[in-house]
Amino acid sequence: MIARASQKEAEVVPTDGATSTPGSASAAGVGVDGDYRACVEAIDWGAVGADLNSQCNAVVPRLLEPAQCRSLVALYSQDNRFRSRVVMSRHGYGRGEYRYFCYPLPDLVAQLRTALYPHLAPIANQWNELLNIAVHYPTPHAEFLERCAQAGQTRPTPLLLQYAAGDYHCLHQDLYGEHVFPLQVAVLLSQPDEDFTGGEFILTEQRPRMQSRAEVVPLRQGDAVIFAVHHRPMKGVRGMYRVNLRHGVSRIRSGHRHTLGVIFHDAK
């Protein structure tokens, strides 16, 4: 794979969607039209924080049920749900494509984004304190989105990604502007070994003056992986230092793979 320092939003193919401003742990998914607050509250957030601090990612098994995954995959062909489409090969991002949702987000995506954020904000704030970064994230997601909007970041960033045989996603970071929330979530919507083979989720960790460390994160349909967008703190012999992270997807060997990406900051 080709490493990229960052993957900002490319020039994209617009759709008819609007772009107005918005208003290892375990969990079990709920109905397609259900309320995600109870589901998210049931996650062992202490374990999530411990995993993120020790291994740069945390897996939440079965955050979504198979029916929910299928309902999201079915949205991919509905142009009015999305504001833009990116074909990776046109920009050197790899092979495959993805589409950014427009506002209002689908209920399932909006509820997940709103429910997950307050549990991740304390971890993000702790990381910034350890790294002496003078940025504090408010508990309500709406307040953070308002901060993004004041900086001109008003375009929604949750997205669906689609890969076919031979596709892959280069190592990258999802930054998009001045205000970056340091954690994001990816949910695998397809079933490995049934819908596709290959296509492993990959994280790399670059420590200062050391070679990169790679980790393959095994996921099943509906599993979510929480991981660092840009960097995370690590304790060294001289105190805390930043470890740089990138993520990507290895080559799809057969079939089709779909993923939901939940990014908590909006884009310029």
N, C-alpha and C positions, 0 to 999 in steps of 0.2 A: 504494500500500500504506500501511497505518496503522502507524506505528512504535510499539513498546511497549518500555518500559524493561526489562522482563524477562517471561518466560513461566514462572512457577512452575506446578507441577502443579495443575490445576483440580480441582474436585469432579468425580469421574468415575463412570462406570457400572461397578461391579465385575463381575468374571467369577468363575469357579469356581477360578481358579488360586491356588496357594499363594504365600505371601510370606515364606518362611523365609530366614534369613540365609545368605549364600553361603560357601561356602568361598573440475620435474616429474620424478618418479621413476617406476620401472616395476616391475611384478611380474606373475607369471602365476599364476592360480588353480590349485587342486588339486582332487582329487575331492571329491564331496559329503561323504564320510566321512573325508577325509584329514586330515593333520596340517598345521597352518598355520604352524608355526614356521619351516620351511625357506622357505616362500613369503614370510613377513614378513622374514626375514633377507636375502632377495634384493633387497629394496627399497633404493634408494640413499638412505639416511637423511641423508647430507650434503646432497644436493639438496633433500630435504624441508625440512630446517632452513633452508637458504638461501631457499627459496621462501616459507616462513612468515615469515621476517624481512623479506623484501623486498615481498611482495604479500599477506600475511595469509592465504594458503591454499596448499595443495600438492595436486596431483592425482596419484593412483596409478592408472594405467590397468590395467584388467582384474584388479583384486584378486580378483574372483569371476568364475567362468565362467557362461555362460548357464544351465546346468543347476542350478547352485547358486542363482542368482537365482530361478529358477522354483520351486525347493524352498522358499525363504523366502516367496515370495508365496503359495504354497499353504497356509502356516501361518495366514494371516490369519483364516480362517474357523474355526479350531480353538480354541474357547473355553478349553479346559483349558491352553493354552499361555500365557495372558495373565492378568494380575492386574486390569487395568482398561482402559476404552475412553473416549476423549475425542472428542466431536463438537465441532469447532472453532467452529461458528456459535453455539453456546450460550454461549460465553465471550468472543466478540469476537476470536478468534484467526485468523479467516479462514473458509474453507469447506473441507470435507474431514474426515477423521478419522484418529486414530492409536490404537494399542494398545500398552501396556507389557507386555513379557514378565514372567512370574513366574519365580522360582527353582524348580528348576534351569533355567538358560537352555538353549535348544537347543544341541547340541554345536558347530555351525558358528558361532553367535554367541559362545558362551563362549570358544572357541579364539581367535577373532579378537580379542576384547576382552583376553584374557590375553596374547596374543602382541604386540599393538600397543603396549600400555601401556609396557613397559620401554624402548622406543625413543623414546617421546614424553616420558617423565619427565625426561631430561636437558635437553630443550628447555624444558620447563616450569620447571625449576629455574633455568636460565639467564635466562629472562624475569623470574622473581621477583628474582634477584640484581640485574639491571639496573634494576628498578623499586624496589629496596630493600624488598621484601616478605619478611618473615621467616617464610616457609613453605617447607619442603623436602619433596619428594615421594619416598617410598622407591621402590626399584627394583621389588620384587615388587608386583604389583597387589593381592594378598591383604592385604598390610600396609596399603595405602591404604584398602581396603574396611573393614578393622578400625577404622581411624581414623574413618571415616564412621559405622560401627555404634556406636562409643562416644558419638557425638554424636546418636544416635537416627536416623541416616540408614541404614535397612535395606532400603528398597524398591528393587528393580532398576529401572534407567532405560533400558536398551536397548529400542528400540521399532520397530514397523513403521508406516509412514504410507501412507495410501491416498487418492488424489485422483481425481475424475472431472471431466468437462468442466464448466468454470465455476468449479472449485475453485481456491483459492490459499492461501498461508500467510503471514500478516503477519510483518513483521520482529520478531525476538524474540531472547532469550537463554535458554539452558537452565541454570538455576542450581540450584534444588531444595533448598538448605540452606546451612549454615555452611561446609562443606567442598566446594569446587568445583575440580575438575581443569580447568586452563585450555585444554585442547584436546579436540576431539571429532571424530568421523568420520561421514560420511554416504555410503552406497553406493547408487547408483541401480540398482534391480532391473529396471526396464523399459527397452525400447529406444525411444529418441526416433525420431519419424517413422514408426514401425511400431506401437507400442503406444499412443503419445500424441503430441500436438503441443503446443507451448507449454511451460509448466512449467519454466522455467529456474531454476537455483539462483542465488540472489542474495545477495551480501554487501555491507554498507554499513560504511564506516569514518568515524567522526566524530573529527576532530582538534580540539583546543581552539581556539575562536574562528575556526573555519573551517567552510565548508559541507561536508556529507557527500559522500563519494566512494563511488559504487556500482560493483560489479564483477559481471558475469555470468560464471559458471563453466561452460563447456561440458563436459558429461559424456555418455558412452555407457554402455550396459548393462554393469554390473560394475565401472565406474570408482568409485573412492573419492575424496572430497575431505576433506582434513584442514584444520581451521580453528579459529580462536580462539573460545572460548565467550563471553568477556566483554570482555577487552582484551588488547593486546599492547604491547611497548615499541617506541618509535621515537626515533631520535636527532634532536634539534633543535639550534639554535644555543646553547642553554643547558644541554645535556645530554639525558638520556633523559626521555621523558614517556610517559604512557599514551594509547593510541588506543583508543577504544571501538568495539566491533564488534557488529553484529546480522546475522542471516541470515533468509532466507525463500525462498518459491517463488512465481514469477509465475503468472498465470492459466493453467490447463490449457484449451487450446482444443478438443481432442477426445481421446477415448480415456480410458485409465486409466493412472495413474502410481503406482508403489510405490517406497518408499525404506526402507532399513535405517538406523536411527540408532544409533550406538555412543557412549554417554556413559559416562565412566569413574568418576564419582562416583554414589553411590546417593542416594535421596530420603528425606526425612522422611515 
